[in-house]
Every structure is written in C-alpha cells, then in structure tokens.
Amino acid sequence: MTTKATSIDIAYRAGVSQSTVSRALRNSPLVNEETRLRVQAIAKELNYKVDKNASNLRTQSSLTLALLLCEDPTNDDSLINPFFLSMLGSITRATAQQGYDLLVSFQQLSSDWHADYEDSNKADGIILLGYGDYMDYEEKLNKLAAQNTHLVIWGPAQHKSSVLSIGCDNRQGGVLATEHLLAKGRRNIAFIGDASSHSPEFQARYLGHQQALKAAGVPLQKNLQVDAISTESSGFEAANQLLAQKRSFDAIFAASDLIAIGAMRALKEQGLRVPEDVAIVGYDDIPVASFANPPLTTIKQNTKLAGEILVESLLKQIKGQEVSNQLIPTSLIERESCGEKR
C-alpha cells in the first residue's frame, strides 16, 4: 500500500522546516525563489496535494469566495443579464489566480445572503452582482455592513451607504455617449432608461447625458426621457412610446445594449432607418452588440479589470486591510449605428 506524502516528507527532502514548506506551496514572498522552486518540485515529484480542509481548520478560513447573482427580468428563462456573464468569467479567473475557490449561487432578492454563506463558513466573503430596484434592498446592505460582513457589490457608490462598492464611471460613460451623438450632428437625443434613484447606475448615465448637453449648449428635453429596465422588450416598448407620442428625436442614448436592441427593432417596424433617421448608442458592449443590425455603438465597461478589482478588494477587506470604493473608466466602442458625421 502506497503511503500518502506529507509536508514533513517534503521538508526532510528539501532540508527546510515544515512551515517553510507551507509558505513555499502558497508562493509566499517570505521564501526565496530558489527554495520555493525546490520545495514545489519535490512536492510535484511526490504527488503531494494540499489538504485544504486541514489548512482551513488551522486558519479558520474556507479559502472560498461566494459570488451571488441576483435574478434579473429577461426574455428567456436564464434570469441573468448577459453583461454579468462576462463578469462571471473574469471573477472566476481572478479568484483562481488568488488561490481561492469560487462558489457561484443564483439568488432571489429575498434570500438571506449573510446567514447562508459567511455565517455558516461556506465562504469568507461575498461578491454581489445585480440587485434590481436599489431602494428595495439598500437598508439590508447597510445592516450587513454593520454586522462586519465581508461584502463587495458591483454598482454605484452611494453616499448614505457604508457597503464597499466597485463600479464603472457611469456618469463619464453618459458623457461619452452623448458627446459622440452630438459630434454626429444629432441634437434631439432621447434617453431610454430609468433615471431615478431606484436605478442609480442608469441615473448616473442620464446625469452624464445632461452634462454633455449643457457643455455643448444644447437644451435638455425632459420629454425625451422614457423609463425602461434592461431588457429588449422594455426598450421596444419605450421606443414605441416615443413614436406614439409624436416626440421628435434624431438619436437615442439607451441605458443598456439590451434596451438599445429593443429600440432598434421598434424603429425598424415603424419604417425608420438606423442610423440614417435615428442614431443609437447603447451601454455595456455585450457580445450581441457587435452582431446587431446595424452593429451597435456602445459604452464598454472593462469586465476583466472589474473582476480583478472586485476580488482583490474583497480579499483586502477579509484580511483587515484598508479598502475604498473605486470607479473604473469607460470607453466608447464605435460601430455603425450612429453613421457618419453630419
């Protein structure tokens, strides 16, 4: 019967202490490179596997992070905004690079995240993606923060909230989108998306839209703002509402790509051409945006960087290090939905 190798065996072969073996296998900077490589080579030769359960008992850590995806209204049964699928991939990679496992769970907004995960030692901390109506759960997030829950959310930093937040600079994104439409000669720009405090990310995009109009000396037309949630059907209905009310517009800034794609369909059904009659800019740069007809100009959020910062910030919080809210810059991806400069 073959005896399973232990860290003591590796320490004996390498001529180092057992604690040095442990540090070397964790890639600790306290171990010099020569020793680290020698220890790791011996561990590989002996087919040694770290006993995570034993290690976790010693450190009182699960070495696992929980990623909670909250349900979104969608046109299919997935209930996941496609933007978050790219975020899922980047968070998974970033977690693995830090030597942690990732527990992914689909959550209804009514569930008790704290009791289900960190309190039961399933995970050392929680990353939250998606939240629906922000006003419905802001108080709950603040309670979790007051209980010292290790929690970071993807979204806007709210001045009343103590929850750690990482998000894109939505106001800057709104400025970029509107400046682009203005540069194309468009002046009657509709905004489709909820611009209230119930949807702070969309609200920030609308504020950026207002800022760009003001800087260009173009009056804001409040009757060109129509509420919509981030689905194709909602964008379709909102664009039809603009058309039914005979509101004059030559461009649409949609608060998400899904809204933009729905609006494009509504325009097409009414005999309007994109971009000849109406130019459109979306937001998120989801994969389908480049395959829309015409391909959609959009504001890109850097999901790779976002995943890395979310994981790094949560781990700093877990280790008791100083953390702060961060905004990630956006960029404009120009495609054919806005046409040539007029």
HUPEKA-V321512 format. One record per backbone hydrogen bond with DSSP energy under -1.0 kcal/mol. NH is the residue of the N-H (numbers start at 1). CO is the residue of the C=O. If there is no record, write none. Layout:
BEGIN
nh = [NH & NH]
co = [CO & CO]
END
This chain:
BEGIN
nh = [10 & 11 & 12 & 13 & 14 & 15 & 16 & 21 & 22 & 23 & 24 & 25 & 27 & 28 & 31 & 36 & 37 & 38 & 39 & 40 & 41 & 42 & 43 & 44 & 45 & 46 & 47 & 48 & 52 & 55 & 56 & 57 & 58 & 59 & 60 & 61 & 65 & 66 & 67 & 68 & 69 & 70 & 71 & 72 & 84 & 87 & 88 & 89 & 90 & 91 & 92 & 93 & 94 & 95 & 96 & 97 & 99 & 100 & 101 & 103 & 105 & 107 & 111 & 113 & 116 & 117 & 119 & 121 & 122 & 124 & 126 & 127 & 128 & 129 & 134 & 136 & 137 & 138 & 141 & 142 & 143 & 144 & 145 & 146 & 147 & 148 & 149 & 151 & 152 & 153 & 154 & 155 & 161 & 166 & 167 & 169 & 170 & 173 & 174 & 175 & 176 & 177 & 178 & 179 & 180 & 181 & 182 & 183 & 185 & 186 & 190 & 191 & 192 & 193 & 194 & 199 & 203 & 204 & 205 & 206 & 207 & 208 & 209 & 210 & 211 & 212 & 213 & 214 & 215 & 216 & 217 & 218 & 224 & 225 & 226 & 231 & 235 & 236 & 237 & 238 & 239 & 240 & 241 & 242 & 243 & 244 & 245 & 246 & 247 & 250 & 251 & 252 & 253 & 254 & 255 & 257 & 260 & 261 & 262 & 263 & 264 & 265 & 266 & 267 & 268 & 269 & 270 & 271 & 272 & 277 & 278 & 279 & 280 & 281 & 282 & 284 & 289 & 291 & 296 & 298 & 300 & 303 & 306 & 307 & 308 & 309 & 310 & 311 & 312 & 313 & 314 & 315 & 316 & 317 & 318 & 319 & 320 & 321 & 326 & 328 & 331 & 333 & 337]
co = [6 & 7 & 8 & 9 & 10 & 11 & 11 & 17 & 18 & 19 & 20 & 21 & 24 & 23 & 28 & 32 & 33 & 34 & 35 & 36 & 37 & 38 & 39 & 40 & 41 & 42 & 44 & 43 & 50 & 51 & 52 & 53 & 54 & 55 & 56 & 56 & 101 & 125 & 103 & 127 & 105 & 129 & 107 & 79 & 81 & 83 & 84 & 85 & 86 & 87 & 88 & 89 & 90 & 91 & 92 & 93 & 96 & 95 & 63 & 65 & 67 & 69 & 108 & 111 & 112 & 113 & 114 & 118 & 117 & 64 & 150 & 66 & 152 & 68 & 198 & 133 & 134 & 134 & 137 & 138 & 139 & 140 & 141 & 142 & 143 & 145 & 144 & 149 & 126 & 164 & 128 & 166 & 158 & 153 & 326 & 328 & 168 & 169 & 170 & 171 & 172 & 173 & 174 & 175 & 176 & 177 & 178 & 179 & 182 & 181 & 251 & 224 & 253 & 226 & 228 & 196 & 199 & 200 & 201 & 202 & 203 & 204 & 205 & 206 & 207 & 208 & 209 & 210 & 211 & 212 & 214 & 213 & 221 & 222 & 191 & 229 & 231 & 232 & 233 & 234 & 235 & 236 & 237 & 238 & 239 & 240 & 241 & 243 & 242 & 188 & 188 & 279 & 190 & 281 & 192 & 283 & 256 & 257 & 258 & 259 & 260 & 261 & 262 & 263 & 264 & 265 & 266 & 268 & 267 & 273 & 273 & 250 & 337 & 252 & 297 & 299 & 286 & 288 & 289 & 333 & 331 & 301 & 302 & 303 & 304 & 305 & 306 & 307 & 308 & 309 & 310 & 311 & 312 & 313 & 314 & 315 & 317 & 316 & 165 & 167 & 300 & 298 & 295]
END
